[in-house]
Amino acid sequence: MTPALVGHCHCGSIRVSLEPGRPVSELAYRACQCGFCRRHGAATTSDPASLLHIEAAPGAVNHYRFGRRAADVLLCEECGVYVASVIEADGGRLATLNVAGVALPGFEGRTPEPASYDDETDEARLARRSARWTPTVLVEAQPSI
């Protein structure tokens, strides 16, 4: 079993741990060509055989939706880093993780494959994400009062 890969946003308010279901060298590594991802320099990974844990400090996550508004883009409220995109599907949460945003180890020296999804229908987009994205646990800590 490959050890967990750990990373965080620039300020550390959002932490991630990816438990790879296969060797890191076999994980997909993509560069979405949409305007949002290009502007953020995103390089993402996802794998249905892996498990992603995202933990955030109180108030640290900004949920942003754009375009078709089908996914929550998780941004750090403090430092602005794009961490992941998340959907609810089939009774669970799935995500694609921005490796570049959280400085996830194991992808050094690899070039992400360009990916364009502009021509997908909503149904095709959901099917692709359901088949390729990573099961995810998101814990957003609540402020204590």
For each residue, the residues with C-beta under 8 A, 3 or more apart:
1:
2: 20 22 23 24
3:
4: 17 18 19 20
5: 17 18 20 24 104 105 106
6: 15 16 17 18 104 105
7: 15 16 18 99 102 103 104 105
8: 12 13 14 15 16 102 103
9: 12 13 14 76 78 79 81 83 101 102
10: 76 79 80 81
11: 76 78 79 81
12: 8 9 15
13: 8 9 56 57 60 76 77 78 79
14: 8 9 54 55 56 57 60 61 74 76 81 83 102
15: 6 7 8 12 54 55 56
16: 6 7 8 52 53 54 55 83 84 97 102 104
17: 4 5 6 52 53
18: 4 5 6 7 45 50 51 52 53 97 104 134
19: 4 50 51 52 53
20: 2 4 5 23 24 27 47 50
21: 47 48 49 50 51
22: 2 26 27 47 49 50
23: 2 20 26 27
24: 2 5 20 27 106 107
25:
26: 22 23
27: 20 22 23 24 45 47 50 106 107
28: 45 46 47 113 132
29: 43 44 45 99 107 110 111 112 113
30: 43 44 45 96 112 113 114 115
31: 37 42 43 44 112 113 114 115
32: 37 38 42 44 115 116 117
33: 37 38 114 115 116 118
34: 37 38 67 116 117 118
35: 38 39
36: 39 40 42 66 67 73 82
37: 31 32 33 34 40 42 44 82
38: 32 33 34 35 41 42
39: 35 36
40: 36 37 82 98 101
41: 38 100
42: 31 32 36 37 38 82 98 100 101
43: 29 30 31 98 99 100 107 112
44: 29 30 31 32 37 85 96 97 98 99 112
45: 18 27 28 29 30 96 97 99 104 107 134
46: 28 50 94 95 96 97 132 133 134
47: 20 21 22 27 28 50 132 134
48: 21 131 132 133 134 135
49: 21 22
50: 18 19 20 21 22 27 46 47 134 135
51: 18 19 21 134 135 136 137
52: 16 17 18 19 84 95 97 134 135 136 137
53: 16 17 18 19 136 137 139
54: 14 15 16 74 83 84 95 136 137 138 139
55: 14 15 16 139 141
56: 13 14 15 60 61 74 138 139 140 141
57: 13 14 60 141
58: 140 141 142 143 144
59: 77 143
60: 13 14 56 57 76 77 78 140
61: 14 56 74 75 76 77 140
62: 74 75 76 77
63: 72 73 74
64: 72 73 74 75
65: 69 70 71 72 73
66: 36 69 73
67: 34 36 70
68: 122 125
69: 65 66
70: 65 67 87 122 125 126
71: 65 85 86 87 129
72: 63 64 65 85 86 87
73: 36 63 64 65 66 82 84 85
74: 14 54 56 61 62 63 64 82 83 84 85 86 138
75: 61 62 64 80 81 82 83
76: 9 10 11 13 14 60 61 62 79 80 81 83
77: 13 59 60 61 62
78: 9 11 13 60
79: 9 10 11 13 76
80: 10 75 76
81: 9 10 11 14 75 76 98 101 102
82: 36 37 40 42 73 74 75 98 101
83: 9 14 16 54 74 75 76 97 98 101 102
84: 16 52 54 73 74 95 96 97 98 136
85: 44 71 72 73 74 95 96
86: 71 72 74 93 94 95 136 138
87: 70 71 72 93 94 95 126 129 133
88: 92 93 94
89: 92 93 94 126 129 130
90: 130
91:
92: 88 89 135 136
93: 86 87 88 89 135 136 137 138
94: 46 86 87 88 89 129 130 133 134 135 136
95: 46 52 54 84 85 86 87 133 134 136 138
96: 30 44 45 46 84 85 129 132 133 134
97: 16 18 44 45 46 52 83 84 102 104 134
98: 40 42 43 44 81 82 83 84 101 102
99: 7 29 43 44 45 102 104 107
100: 41 42 43 103
101: 9 40 42 81 82 83 98
102: 7 8 9 14 16 81 83 97 98 99
103: 7 8 100
104: 5 6 7 16 18 45 97 99 107
105: 5 6 7 108
106: 5 24 27
107: 24 27 29 43 45 99 104 110
108: 105
109:
110: 29 107
111: 29
112: 29 30 31 43 44
113: 28 29 30 31
114: 30 31 33
115: 30 31 32 33
116: 32 33 34 119
117: 32 34 120 125 128
118: 33 34
119: 116
120: 117 124 125 128
121: 124 125
122: 68 70 125 126
123: 126 127
124: 120 121 127 128
125: 68 70 117 120 121 122 128 129
126: 70 87 89 122 123 129 130
127: 123 124 130 131
128: 117 120 124 125 131 132
129: 71 87 89 94 96 125 126 132 133
130: 89 90 94 126 127 133
131: 48 127 128
132: 28 46 47 48 96 128 129
133: 46 48 87 94 95 96 129 130 136
134: 18 45 46 47 48 50 51 52 94 95 96 97
135: 48 50 51 52 92 93 94
136: 51 52 53 54 84 86 92 93 94 95 133
137: 51 52 53 54 93
138: 54 56 74 86 93 95
139: 53 54 55 56
140: 56 58 60 61
141: 55 56 57 58
142: 58
143: 58 59
144: 58
145:
